[in-house]
Amino acid sequence: MSILLTRNNNSQKILDFKIILFNLYNMEELWAPWRAEYIIGSKEKECIFCSRLKQKRDRQNLILYRGKNAFIILNRYPYNSGHLMIAPNKHKSNLDKLTKAEYTEMFRLMILSSKLLNIAMPADGLNIGINIGEVAGSSITDHLHIHVVPRFQGDTNFMPVVGLTKVQSLALLDIYDSLKKHLKKLQ
């Protein structure tokens, strides 16, 4: 369904609102096969952060940086292209469980991630946050992590607003390689 939304008068605004509500309840689907593994695949029994750290296959596991107390990993199922996560190396579920060394390094890596995304992508803005608990939006509740999500002019265009569809334009390993290259320059 294709509809041109205009704002000529009040009746048109009401129609626009009704169309948006209609679209909210009649969402179209966009085929995104890379998410199938996450949605229907078998779930790992071990924490994904802990298991990735043990494997020592950083590119395959999208680990950009390993620090003494924390690390940076590219989100395999991002909100936006370049979505990074910073997590402590030890399995901890809440802020009050972190040592001073852990939260200091996590904050330092958050700043480094911000610089990296602004140089490598470059991002027009960033969303940075921590979701603690499932009701707060965390899908990985048992290992604390910080999200650093690059934002770009137009990334909230008509597709996610009206079409309720998010398009990821860049391949994960291409993003990984670019970020890794720029990260070396920042260190």
WOHU-V327915 format. One record per run of one state. SS is the DSSP state (alpha for helix, beta for strand, coil for the rest). FROM is the first residue (numbers start at 0). TO is the last residue. Records with the same first field share a line. If there is no record, write none. Layout:
# WOHU-V327915
SS = FROM-TO + FROM-TO
This chain:
# WOHU-V327915
coil = 0-8 + 25-31 + 40-46 + 55-56 + 61-61 + 66-68 + 74-82 + 88-93 + 97-98 + 120-123 + 129-132 + 136-143 + 151-156 + 161-170 + 186-186
alpha = 9-24 + 32-39 + 47-54 + 57-60 + 94-96 + 99-119 + 133-135 + 157-160 + 171-185
beta = 62-65 + 69-73 + 83-87 + 124-128 + 144-150
